[in-house]
Amino acid sequence: MKTGFLSTFLTFLCISTLFPSNTFAQDYTQWELPEGAIVRLGKGGINKIQYSPDNRFFAVVSTIGIWIYDTVTLQEARLFTGNMNGISCMSMSPDGRTFAVGGGKVLQLWDTIIGEHQATLAGHTNGIFDVAFSSDGQSIATGSSDGTIRLWDAGTGEQKKTFAKGISWITSVDLSPDGKVVFSGNSDGTLNLWDVPTGEHKKTLTGHAHWINAVAFSPDGQTLVSSSDDGSIRMWNADTGVYKKTLARGGSSGNVAFSLSGHIFASGTASGNIHLWATETGEHKKTLTGHLGGVSSVAFSPDGNTLVSGGDGNIHLWDAKTGEHKETIYGHSGLVRSIAFSPVENTLATANYDGTIRLWDTATGEHKMTFTGNTLDVQSVVFRPDGNILASGNYDGNIRLWNTTTGKWIRTLTGHTEGIYSVAFSPDGKTLVSGSEDDTLRLWEVDTGERKMTLSGHAADVQSVAFSPDGKTLASGHHDGTIYLWDADTGKHQTRLNGHTHAVWSVTFSPDGRTLASGSNDESIRLWEVDTGENQGTFTPFAGPVFSVVFSPDGRTLASGNDKDTVHLWDVDTGELIKTLTGHSRRIWQVSFSPDGKTLASGSGDGTVLLWKLTSR
């Protein structure tokens, strides 16, 4: 085992020499990039963290792949990507030589030393939620939304057994230390114990009211722990299945993890806290605070000295005995909902589902600043034309203005009664418009925060808003598929554009203001003549909704992001598809051109932003 990881360590050192220093401060921003991309901002949302058996590394399962961190330097050592089918779960073999990765309906085995794909195990008919190795490394258990648990031979990849009750999704699994029992958690809140040698169902445990997030055996095999969306953790006797105790501390989120000695276990919560518990008594020992959002994963180091936790876009390391915070690793984030280039410098803003807003240096790939204080996910961000103020529209119905130099909150604009989907500045930067789920548009005086007017009268959510380049016209896209044009000075409704059959996610004016582009849930892009309201053309080569459209600064190219992980570039004059950009693992929520038109940014549900260098057409 140690020999294997020494080889891994040396391999990683060799690999690091293949990435010579360049203009980027951290080489990992350029690792494993798709063709055409020049940098990756963010490392993807955190699903799980697991230590290598010899404590040299820990693996972080993100939405784009598996990151390997050196436990001494805390630097990125490697990124495993490849066709992982949208990685959802991972387990490392006890000898540290194999990753079992769940993605979609299949389980893939990867060699941790040379980074090669070893095998694909197929059999599930729906997505895999969780995977666990047996303690001897010979078997792998998987739980799926097809309602089954499958047991695989880790050496041959053959399916050994299928356990099924077929009543709900299997959301979490674990194998007992002796390999004789499978413990599963389900979407309906029930737990099941299965006998591995016979394949028989032993017992159903009830008591949780909601989805089971995690299940775990204690190292001695005597105690079972289950964590649920109902906000509780329950302890059970592993031999009899008898309920022992309920632990509740702020709502459970993510997984639970036992220390190697088994005397304590850790649990994360949706409120961002980590709790340490005594395994024998269930006594609460300590609360660790520091995460700004929900904790998705916790893991103890093999030596028992360190606890690592993932959540809110960051990884935190703690002294497992004292609870003292030791280090923070930045760069991970959840779903990227909105992005925006600053008009005056090499800065990109990203808004995340975890409620944070991050500023990035697009020249170096460095994380510059984080804005916190949003109570719910941020749906939209936009820079004022001078670049000094950033506005964020939040699902709590408020708009927040931020100073981009100091990172400080300026003021909050209140008045909407439902979540805000989109915000946009007027070209002179004096007015901000917001579109909301409450069916209204509101215009705000930026310097004072006062509301100037409310535009209403249409009973459908306002999904998207945009100012024309001259600031005289407002466009709004609605949930019912209609688009409205308004006089920005008077608030008078001018024109209604009909053609889309479902929600209009994005509207954008061409640089000359003559054309409006719209992207819709009906899987199409439409171009409209602003003066007449006529439909000039429709692009429909999609297999999913179009969430974002934007014109290049010269107006010749239209970029679009869709539900199928791809970005498309279109010739505006001919309607021809110029290029398809692939590399994200989940839907593209927004695309944005840099002010000089040389770079395109794409923000995705995989928790990353990719920057693409645009060449001549």
DOTI-186978 format. One line per field, with one value per residue (C-alpha): residue number from 1; residue in one letter; x, y, z. Coordinates in Angstrom, 2 decimals, padded with zeros to 5 digits. Example, Ala and Ser with C-alpha at 12.3 -4.5 7.8 and 13.67 -1.06 7.14 Angstrom:
BEGIN
pos c(1/2)
code c(A/S)
xx c(012.30/013.67)
yy c(-004.50/-001.06)
zz c(007.80/007.14)
***
This chain:
BEGIN
pos c(1/2/3/4/5/6/7/8/9/10/11/12/13/14/15/16/17/18/19/20/21/22/23/24/25/26/27/28/29/30/31/32/33/34/35/36/37/38/39/40/41/42/43/44/45/46/47/48/49/50/51/52/53/54/55/56/57/58/59/60/61/62/63/64/65/66/67/68/69/70/71/72/73/74/75/76/77/78/79/80/81/82/83/84/85/86/87/88/89/90/91/92/93/94/95/96/97/98/99/100/101/102/103/104/105/106/107/108/109/110/111/112/113/114/115/116/117/118/119/120/121/122/123/124/125/126/127/128/129/130/131/132/133/134/135/136/137/138/139/140/141/142/143/144/145/146/147/148/149/150/151/152/153/154/155/156/157/158/159/160/161/162/163/164/165/166/167/168/169/170/171/172/173/174/175/176/177/178/179/180/181/182/183/184/185/186/187/188/189/190/191/192/193/194/195/196/197/198/199/200/201/202/203/204/205/206/207/208/209/210/211/212/213/214/215/216/217/218/219/220/221/222/223/224/225/226/227/228/229/230/231/232/233/234/235/236/237/238/239/240/241/242/243/244/245/246/247/248/249/250/251/252/253/254/255/256/257/258/259/260/261/262/263/264/265/266/267/268/269/270/271/272/273/274/275/276/277/278/279/280/281/282/283/284/285/286/287/288/289/290/291/292/293/294/295/296/297/298/299/300/301/302/303/304/305/306/307/308/309/310/311/312/313/314/315/316/317/318/319/320/321/322/323/324/325/326/327/328/329/330/331/332/333/334/335/336/337/338/339/340/341/342/343/344/345/346/347/348/349/350/351/352/353/354/355/356/357/358/359/360/361/362/363/364/365/366/367/368/369/370/371/372/373/374/375/376/377/378/379/380/381/382/383/384/385/386/387/388/389/390/391/392/393/394/395/396/397/398/399/400/401/402/403/404/405/406/407/408/409/410/411/412/413/414/415/416/417/418/419/420/421/422/423/424/425/426/427/428/429/430/431/432/433/434/435/436/437/438/439/440/441/442/443/444/445/446/447/448/449/450/451/452/453/454/455/456/457/458/459/460/461/462/463/464/465/466/467/468/469/470/471/472/473/474/475/476/477/478/479/480/481/482/483/484/485/486/487/488/489/490/491/492/493/494/495/496/497/498/499/500/501/502/503/504/505/506/507/508/509/510/511/512/513/514/515/516/517/518/519/520/521/522/523/524/525/526/527/528/529/530/531/532/533/534/535/536/537/538/539/540/541/542/543/544/545/546/547/548/549/550/551/552/553/554/555/556/557/558/559/560/561/562/563/564/565/566/567/568/569/570/571/572/573/574/575/576/577/578/579/580/581/582/583/584/585/586/587/588/589/590/591/592/593/594/595/596/597/598/599/600/601/602/603/604/605/606/607/608/609/610/611/612/613/614/615/616/617)
code c(M/K/T/G/F/L/S/T/F/L/T/F/L/C/I/S/T/L/F/P/S/N/T/F/A/Q/D/Y/T/Q/W/E/L/P/E/G/A/I/V/R/L/G/K/G/G/I/N/K/I/Q/Y/S/P/D/N/R/F/F/A/V/V/S/T/I/G/I/W/I/Y/D/T/V/T/L/Q/E/A/R/L/F/T/G/N/M/N/G/I/S/C/M/S/M/S/P/D/G/R/T/F/A/V/G/G/G/K/V/L/Q/L/W/D/T/I/I/G/E/H/Q/A/T/L/A/G/H/T/N/G/I/F/D/V/A/F/S/S/D/G/Q/S/I/A/T/G/S/S/D/G/T/I/R/L/W/D/A/G/T/G/E/Q/K/K/T/F/A/K/G/I/S/W/I/T/S/V/D/L/S/P/D/G/K/V/V/F/S/G/N/S/D/G/T/L/N/L/W/D/V/P/T/G/E/H/K/K/T/L/T/G/H/A/H/W/I/N/A/V/A/F/S/P/D/G/Q/T/L/V/S/S/S/D/D/G/S/I/R/M/W/N/A/D/T/G/V/Y/K/K/T/L/A/R/G/G/S/S/G/N/V/A/F/S/L/S/G/H/I/F/A/S/G/T/A/S/G/N/I/H/L/W/A/T/E/T/G/E/H/K/K/T/L/T/G/H/L/G/G/V/S/S/V/A/F/S/P/D/G/N/T/L/V/S/G/G/D/G/N/I/H/L/W/D/A/K/T/G/E/H/K/E/T/I/Y/G/H/S/G/L/V/R/S/I/A/F/S/P/V/E/N/T/L/A/T/A/N/Y/D/G/T/I/R/L/W/D/T/A/T/G/E/H/K/M/T/F/T/G/N/T/L/D/V/Q/S/V/V/F/R/P/D/G/N/I/L/A/S/G/N/Y/D/G/N/I/R/L/W/N/T/T/T/G/K/W/I/R/T/L/T/G/H/T/E/G/I/Y/S/V/A/F/S/P/D/G/K/T/L/V/S/G/S/E/D/D/T/L/R/L/W/E/V/D/T/G/E/R/K/M/T/L/S/G/H/A/A/D/V/Q/S/V/A/F/S/P/D/G/K/T/L/A/S/G/H/H/D/G/T/I/Y/L/W/D/A/D/T/G/K/H/Q/T/R/L/N/G/H/T/H/A/V/W/S/V/T/F/S/P/D/G/R/T/L/A/S/G/S/N/D/E/S/I/R/L/W/E/V/D/T/G/E/N/Q/G/T/F/T/P/F/A/G/P/V/F/S/V/V/F/S/P/D/G/R/T/L/A/S/G/N/D/K/D/T/V/H/L/W/D/V/D/T/G/E/L/I/K/T/L/T/G/H/S/R/R/I/W/Q/V/S/F/S/P/D/G/K/T/L/A/S/G/S/G/D/G/T/V/L/L/W/K/L/T/S/R)
xx c(000.00/002.74/004.80/001.83/001.33/005.04/004.82/001.77/003.61/006.58/004.23/002.54/005.92/006.76/003.44/003.93/007.13/005.14/003.35/006.01/005.27/003.39/001.33/-001.15/-000.40/-001.72/-001.15/-004.21/-006.44/-005.17/-005.28/-007.39/-009.02/-011.28/-010.08/-010.31/-010.51/-007.66/-008.45/-010.89/-012.18/-013.45/-013.01/-016.62/-019.02/-017.85/-019.63/-017.27/-013.81/-011.75/-008.21/-005.70/-004.90/-001.34/-002.38/-000.33/-003.32/-006.99/-009.34/-012.10/-014.96/-016.27/-018.79/-015.99/-013.72/-011.58/-009.00/-005.99/-004.50/-001.14/-001.79/001.51/001.50/-002.30/-001.58/-003.39/-001.39/-003.66/-007.07/-008.83/-011.35/-012.26/-015.70/-017.10/-020.68/-021.27/-019.59/-022.01/-020.12/-016.75/-015.08/-011.36/-010.23/-008.65/-005.21/-005.58/-004.99/-008.49/-011.25/-014.77/-016.65/-020.41/-021.68/-025.03/-026.04/-022.52/-019.68/-016.16/-012.90/-009.79/-006.20/-005.06/-001.37/-001.29/-004.67/-006.02/-009.57/-009.71/-013.29/-016.90/-019.50/-022.98/-026.26/-028.17/-031.07/-030.94/-028.46/-026.03/-026.26/-023.62/-020.76/-018.73/-015.79/-015.72/-012.96/-010.99/-011.28/-012.74/-016.34/-018.06/-021.65/-023.66/-027.05/-029.19/-032.38/-033.55/-034.32/-031.58/-028.28/-025.73/-022.63/-019.66/-016.42/-013.73/-011.19/-013.21/-015.95/-018.60/-021.92/-022.22/-025.66/-028.62/-030.61/-033.95/-037.17/-038.16/-040.12/-037.82/-034.44/-031.33/-029.56/-026.71/-024.93/-022.24/-020.77/-020.09/-016.39/-016.69/-018.39/-021.41/-024.05/-025.13/-026.70/-028.78/-030.68/-033.64/-035.39/-038.52/-036.58/-036.38/-033.22/-032.58/-030.13/-029.23/-027.35/-024.53/-023.91/-027.58/-028.83/-031.80/-033.39/-032.84/-034.61/-036.22/-035.48/-037.98/-038.04/-036.62/-039.21/-037.27/-034.50/-031.47/-028.24/-025.74/-025.34/-022.24/-020.99/-018.70/-015.21/-016.03/-019.27/-021.41/-023.12/-025.05/-025.48/-027.93/-028.27/-031.43/-032.97/-035.41/-032.64/-031.74/-029.02/-030.06/-027.96/-028.83/-027.53/-025.92/-026.63/-030.29/-031.30/-032.70/-032.94/-030.58/-030.70/-031.64/-029.14/-030.30/-028.14/-029.33/-030.33/-028.11/-026.50/-024.02/-022.27/-021.16/-017.70/-016.17/-012.65/-010.36/-010.55/-014.33/-014.69/-016.11/-017.92/-018.53/-021.60/-022.14/-025.24/-027.09/-026.37/-022.60/-021.68/-019.80/-020.61/-018.48/-020.26/-019.22/-019.99/-020.74/-023.08/-024.18/-022.99/-022.34/-018.66/-017.97/-019.27/-016.92/-017.97/-016.49/-018.40/-020.66/-023.03/-024.02/-021.35/-021.47/-018.73/-016.53/-013.61/-011.02/-007.38/-006.08/-003.85/-006.89/-005.27/-007.17/-010.77/-011.42/-014.76/-016.14/-018.90/-019.70/-017.07/-014.21/-012.35/-011.57/-009.05/-009.47/-007.53/-009.67/-008.83/-009.10/-011.49/-009.10/-009.33/-006.05/-006.33/-008.75/-008.48/-010.44/-011.69/-014.49/-018.04/-021.49/-023.71/-022.62/-025.90/-024.67/-021.44/-020.45/-017.29/-016.23/-016.10/-012.86/-010.42/-009.60/-012.26/-015.09/-017.87/-019.52/-022.72/-023.24/-026.10/-024.52/-025.25/-021.68/-020.33/-016.69/-014.42/-011.69/-008.67/-009.10/-005.44/-004.02/-006.91/-006.62/-009.57/-009.63/-012.57/-015.73/-018.94/-021.11/-024.33/-026.92/-029.50/-030.42/-028.86/-027.83/-029.71/-028.04/-025.00/-024.08/-021.40/-022.24/-020.68/-017.86/-017.06/-017.15/-020.42/-021.73/-025.46/-026.80/-030.35/-031.25/-033.92/-034.87/-036.39/-033.66/-031.04/-027.66/-025.10/-021.38/-018.25/-015.93/-012.79/-013.34/-015.70/-018.07/-021.85/-023.27/-027.03/-029.97/-032.92/-036.15/-039.68/-040.06/-042.26/-040.72/-037.32/-035.39/-034.33/-032.47/-030.91/-029.42/-027.85/-028.78/-025.92/-025.30/-025.21/-027.81/-030.68/-031.01/-033.87/-034.90/-037.22/-038.96/-041.06/-043.69/-044.52/-043.09/-040.14/-038.81/-036.52/-034.20/-032.11/-028.63/-027.12/-029.99/-031.53/-034.99/-037.51/-038.33/-041.24/-042.85/-043.89/-046.67/-049.86/-048.63/-049.34/-046.16/-042.74/-040.14/-037.26/-034.92/-034.39/-032.12/-031.58/-031.08/-027.66/-029.18/-031.01/-034.41/-035.94/-036.34/-036.89/-038.36/-038.74/-041.56/-042.39/-045.30/-043.02/-043.83/-041.36/-042.33/-040.63/-041.07/-040.24/-037.49/-038.32/-042.10/-042.58/-045.15/-045.61/-044.64/-044.60/-045.34/-043.28/-044.98/-043.41/-041.81/-043.99/-042.25/-040.31/-037.87/-034.70/-032.58/-032.98/-030.12/-029.84/-027.34/-024.68/-026.48/-029.81/-031.66/-031.96/-033.10/-032.09/-034.00/-033.34/-036.20/-037.27/-038.84/-035.29/-034.99/-033.25/-035.15/-033.95/-036.37/-036.34/-036.76/-038.57/-041.21/-041.27/-040.92/-039.21/-036.07/-034.94/-035.08/-032.25/-033.46/-030.74/-031.08/-032.14/-032.85/-033.69/-031.53/-030.62/-028.42/-027.77/-025.35/-024.02/-020.30/-019.19/-019.02/-022.53/-021.49/-021.59/-024.22/-023.22/-025.71/-025.59/-028.01/-029.21/-026.94/-023.58/-022.61/-021.95/-022.80/-021.44/-023.69/-023.17/-025.82/-026.08/-026.43/-027.79/-025.11/-023.54/-019.89/-018.62/-019.74/-017.72/-017.79/-016.14/-018.65/-020.33/-023.66/-026.00/-024.69/-026.51/-024.84/-022.35/-020.59/-018.17/-015.23/-015.38/-012.79/-014.65/-011.57/-012.72/-015.96/-016.85/-019.32/-020.77/-022.16/-024.04/-020.82/-019.52/-016.92/-016.42/-014.44/-012.73/-012.49/-010.06/-011.90/-009.96/-010.89/-014.05)
yy c(000.00/002.46/001.47/002.19/005.65/006.44/005.62/007.85/010.65/010.36/010.20/013.38/015.06/014.03/015.28/018.63/019.15/018.89/022.14/024.85/028.23/030.58/033.72/031.94/032.10/028.57/025.95/023.91/026.48/025.08/021.37/018.99/021.78/021.05/022.10/025.85/026.75/028.75/028.69/027.26/029.36/027.26/023.55/022.41/021.80/019.45/016.09/014.06/014.07/010.97/010.50/008.07/005.25/006.46/010.09/011.47/012.80/013.46/013.24/015.78/014.64/017.62/018.05/018.17/015.39/014.26/016.67/015.28/017.47/016.94/016.83/018.54/021.44/021.51/022.17/020.57/017.55/016.22/016.35/013.21/013.98/012.01/010.74/010.38/011.03/013.82/012.37/011.92/009.79/008.14/005.63/004.91/001.32/000.42/000.09/003.49/002.20/002.48/005.06/003.71/006.58/006.74/008.81/008.35/004.68/003.23/002.73/003.38/002.15/004.36/003.61/006.28/005.86/006.20/007.85/005.36/004.12/000.42/-000.74/000.33/-001.61/-001.43/-002.82/-000.06/001.36/004.78/007.12/005.91/007.87/006.25/003.75/001.97/-000.46/-003.39/-003.24/-005.98/-004.13/-007.12/-005.90/-002.65/-001.74/000.79/002.36/003.77/005.67/002.51/001.20/-001.42/-002.07/-003.96/-005.76/-005.98/-007.94/-005.24/-007.44/-008.73/-006.08/-008.81/-008.22/-010.56/-009.77/-007.41/-006.31/-004.68/-003.66/-001.37/001.13/004.16/005.44/004.11/007.30/005.96/002.66/001.23/-002.23/-003.59/-004.00/-007.79/-007.42/-009.48/-006.71/-003.91/-000.85/001.38/004.66/005.56/008.60/007.84/008.05/004.30/002.26/-001.35/-004.05/-006.84/-010.10/-010.26/-014.05/-014.91/-011.69/-011.69/-008.59/-008.60/-005.56/-002.20/000.66/003.51/006.83/009.38/011.52/012.51/011.65/009.83/011.68/009.24/005.94/004.54/001.61/002.35/000.79/-001.97/-002.76/-002.32/000.99/002.34/006.07/007.64/011.26/012.73/015.80/015.84/017.49/014.51/011.91/008.53/005.85/002.14/-001.15/-002.86/-006.41/-006.02/-002.88/-001.47/002.31/003.86/007.65/010.70/013.53/016.86/019.93/022.36/020.05/017.39/017.87/015.72/012.74/011.51/010.12/008.07/008.56/005.56/004.68/004.85/006.79/009.88/010.71/014.00/015.32/018.39/020.58/022.73/025.75/025.35/023.79/020.55/018.53/015.96/013.17/010.38/007.05/005.10/007.59/009.95/012.85/016.08/016.91/020.00/022.35/023.64/026.83/028.53/027.42/030.09/027.53/023.89/021.27/018.59/016.26/015.48/013.06/012.17/011.66/008.11/009.34/010.90/014.32/016.20/016.61/017.96/019.41/020.64/023.12/026.76/026.56/025.97/023.13/023.58/021.62/021.30/019.88/016.82/016.83/020.51/021.68/024.49/025.68/025.03/025.93/026.86/025.85/028.08/027.67/025.13/026.32/025.01/025.74/028.92/030.71/033.97/035.53/039.02/040.66/043.96/046.60/048.20/045.48/041.76/040.83/038.34/038.02/034.68/034.18/030.84/028.75/028.86/032.61/033.79/036.10/035.76/038.04/036.44/037.82/036.52/037.18/035.04/032.79/033.98/034.35/038.01/038.56/036.98/038.83/037.16/038.11/036.81/034.68/032.63/031.79/034.64/034.52/037.40/039.69/042.70/045.41/049.08/050.45/052.12/048.81/050.29/048.73/045.18/044.51/041.09/039.86/037.27/034.67/036.30/039.18/041.70/043.44/044.15/046.66/046.02/048.14/046.17/047.85/047.29/044.33/046.08/046.04/049.44/049.07/046.71/047.52/046.05/045.94/042.78/040.19/037.17/036.04/038.13/036.43/039.19/042.65/045.12/048.60/051.39/052.48/055.63/053.57/055.72/053.24/049.56/047.36/044.12/041.36/039.17/036.11/038.55/039.41/042.94/044.96/047.67/050.55/051.91/055.04/053.58/056.43/056.68/053.22/054.75/053.01/055.07/053.04/049.62/048.05/045.50/044.28/040.97/037.89/035.91/035.72/038.08/035.76/038.22/041.96/044.13/047.82/048.88/050.44/053.95/053.36/054.26/050.78/047.93/044.32/041.71/037.97/036.21/032.74/032.37/032.83/036.46/039.35/042.93/046.14/049.19/052.89/053.17/056.83/056.58/052.89/052.69/049.31/049.57/046.15/042.51/039.88/036.52/033.33/031.42/028.74/028.49/030.65/033.20/032.76/035.42/038.62/040.73/043.70/043.83/046.58/048.80/048.30/047.19/043.50/041.65/038.01/035.70/032.21/030.06/026.92/025.89/024.98/027.87/031.20/033.97/037.23/040.18/043.55/046.03/048.76/046.49/043.53/041.12/037.77/037.86/034.28/031.22/028.85/025.43/022.75/021.90/019.12/021.31/024.81/027.81/029.60/032.43/034.42/037.33/039.31/039.83/043.48/043.78/042.33/039.70/036.67/035.37/033.00/030.71/028.33/025.44/022.59/020.03/021.27/023.03/026.58/027.52/030.40/031.67/033.93/036.62/037.52/034.00/032.09/029.45/027.60/028.64/026.53/024.25/024.47/021.41/020.75/021.46/018.49/020.18/022.79/026.22/028.91/031.95/033.08/036.45/038.18/040.18/043.90/043.46/040.45/038.23/035.99/034.17/032.98/030.18/029.51/026.08/023.97/021.97/024.78/026.16/028.91/028.19/030.98/030.47/032.33/033.39/033.27/034.63/033.15)
zz c(000.00/000.92/-002.09/-004.34/-002.98/-003.07/-006.78/-007.00/-005.27/-007.63/-010.59/-009.44/-009.08/-012.63/-013.87/-012.15/-014.11/-017.32/-016.40/-016.59/-015.07/-017.35/-017.12/-014.87/-011.17/-010.64/-013.30/-012.31/-014.05/-017.34/-016.52/-018.61/-020.62/-023.58/-027.01/-027.47/-023.78/-022.28/-018.56/-016.05/-013.16/-010.29/-009.60/-009.50/-006.64/-003.88/-003.58/-001.39/000.19/001.01/002.32/000.83/003.27/003.88/004.46/001.54/-000.39/-000.17/-003.14/-003.69/-005.90/-007.82/-010.60/-013.20/-011.94/-009.01/-007.60/-005.74/-002.99/-001.33/002.43/003.25/000.80/000.28/-003.40/-006.31/-007.46/-010.18/-011.78/-012.99/-015.72/-018.82/-019.70/-016.19/-017.32/-014.82/-011.72/-008.83/-006.30/-005.65/-003.35/-003.07/-002.63/000.75/-000.86/-002.50/-006.02/-007.52/-007.76/-008.24/-009.86/-010.32/-013.22/-014.91/-015.06/-015.02/-012.55/-013.78/-012.27/-012.57/-011.68/-009.21/-010.07/-013.83/-014.19/-016.70/-017.06/-016.12/-016.57/-016.97/-014.98/-016.48/-015.20/-013.48/-015.46/-013.82/-012.14/-009.46/-006.21/-004.02/-004.12/-001.42/-001.37/001.01/003.63/001.85/-001.47/-003.27/-003.62/-004.57/-003.69/-005.69/-004.96/-007.75/-008.47/-010.26/-006.75/-006.65/-004.91/-006.96/-005.71/-008.07/-008.09/-007.90/-009.68/-012.61/-012.83/-012.85/-011.14/-008.15/-006.67/-006.96/-003.90/-004.63/-002.93/-005.80/-003.73/-003.78/-004.89/-003.15/-002.13/000.03/000.73/002.97/003.56/007.04/007.97/007.64/004.24/005.24/005.40/003.08/004.72/002.44/002.76/000.56/-000.85/001.21/004.49/005.15/005.76/004.83/005.88/003.44/003.97/001.43/001.33/000.75/-000.83/001.55/003.01/006.78/008.16/007.40/009.77/009.98/011.77/009.34/007.59/004.47/002.02/003.48/002.69/004.15/005.98/007.67/009.74/012.66/012.22/014.73/012.88/016.00/015.22/012.27/011.62/009.19/008.14/006.65/005.06/007.98/010.01/012.15/012.57/013.97/015.62/015.40/016.73/013.75/014.94/015.83/013.93/017.15/017.27/019.82/019.64/017.57/017.18/015.75/015.27/012.64/009.83/008.39/005.00/003.11/004.60/008.00/008.75/011.54/012.81/012.25/015.95/015.75/019.00/017.32/014.11/012.29/010.53/008.37/008.32/005.82/008.02/007.54/010.87/011.57/014.67/016.43/018.33/020.71/019.04/022.21/023.86/021.07/023.21/021.32/021.71/019.64/016.91/014.21/012.45/009.43/006.34/004.88/003.37/003.64/004.34/001.66/002.91/005.92/006.28/008.93/008.05/008.69/011.52/013.21/013.51/010.82/009.77/006.30/005.21/001.91/001.24/000.31/-002.44/000.00/001.71/005.40/007.46/011.23/014.14/014.86/018.58/019.46/016.73/015.81/012.22/010.39/006.68/003.92/000.26/-002.08/-005.62/-005.51/-006.02/-006.72/-009.68/-011.50/-012.17/-013.69/-014.98/-016.10/-017.43/-015.96/-018.72/-017.56/-016.47/-016.62/-014.10/-014.27/-011.69/-011.01/-009.03/-007.38/-006.09/-002.62/-002.42/-002.98/-005.67/-006.70/-008.69/-010.81/-012.63/-016.19/-017.04/-014.21/-013.26/-009.64/-007.31/-006.27/-003.96/-002.54/-001.67/000.96/002.69/000.25/002.04/-001.05/-004.41/-006.69/-009.99/-011.84/-011.63/-013.75/-013.63/-013.93/-017.15/-015.17/-013.46/-009.95/-008.83/-009.13/-008.81/-007.80/-008.08/-005.48/-005.04/-001.72/-003.75/-002.96/-005.09/-003.56/-004.77/-004.11/-004.37/-006.67/-005.32/-001.60/-001.81/000.59/000.40/-000.58/-000.21/-000.69/-002.94/-001.63/-002.99/-005.03/-003.32/-005.07/-006.34/-008.87/-012.09/-013.92/-013.45/-015.95/-015.84/-018.23/-020.53/-018.43/-015.23/-013.47/-013.61/-012.76/-013.97/-012.27/-013.42/-010.88/-010.24/-008.92/-012.60/-012.45/-013.68/-011.39/-012.24/-009.54/-009.05/-008.54/-006.50/-004.01/-004.17/-004.68/-006.88/-009.99/-011.39/-011.54/-014.84/-014.51/-016.09/-017.45/-015.35/-016.00/-014.32/-015.76/-016.62/-018.38/-018.89/-021.05/-021.92/-025.52/-026.25/-026.36/-023.07/-024.51/-024.68/-022.23/-023.27/-020.94/-021.52/-019.72/-018.48/-020.91/-023.94/-024.69/-024.97/-024.13/-025.27/-023.01/-023.17/-020.54/-019.75/-019.37/-018.65/-021.43/-023.10/-026.78/-028.45/-027.70/-029.53/-029.99/-031.26/-028.41/-026.87/-023.50/-021.03/-022.46/-020.40/-022.07/-024.12/-025.52/-027.90/-030.74/-030.35/-032.89/-031.09/-034.22/-033.36/-030.27/-029.69/-027.35/-025.99/-024.79/-023.04/-026.35/-027.55/-029.99/-030.51/-032.28/-033.79/-033.84/-035.59/-032.76/-034.74/-036.29/-033.92/-036.84/-036.40/-038.58/-038.05/-035.81/-034.84/-033.62/-033.73/-030.04/-027.74/-024.75/-023.50/-024.41/-021.19/-022.46/-025.63/-026.16/-029.11/-029.67/-029.37/-033.18/-033.54/-036.07/-033.76/-031.37/-028.58/-026.87/-023.92/-023.62/-021.49/-023.15/-021.84/-025.07/-026.26/-029.84/-031.93/-034.75/-037.75/-037.24/-040.93/-042.33/-039.33/-039.82/-036.91/-036.74/-033.87/-031.05/-027.83/-025.57/-022.23/-019.48/-017.81/-017.05/-018.51/-019.51/-017.55/-019.06/-021.70/-021.82/-024.19/-022.89/-023.80/-026.56/-027.99/-027.90/-025.05/-024.33/-020.85/-020.16/-016.69/-015.95/-013.48/-013.07/-010.86/-013.27/-015.80/-018.95/-020.87/-024.64/-026.88/-030.02/-033.27/-036.69/-038.11)
***
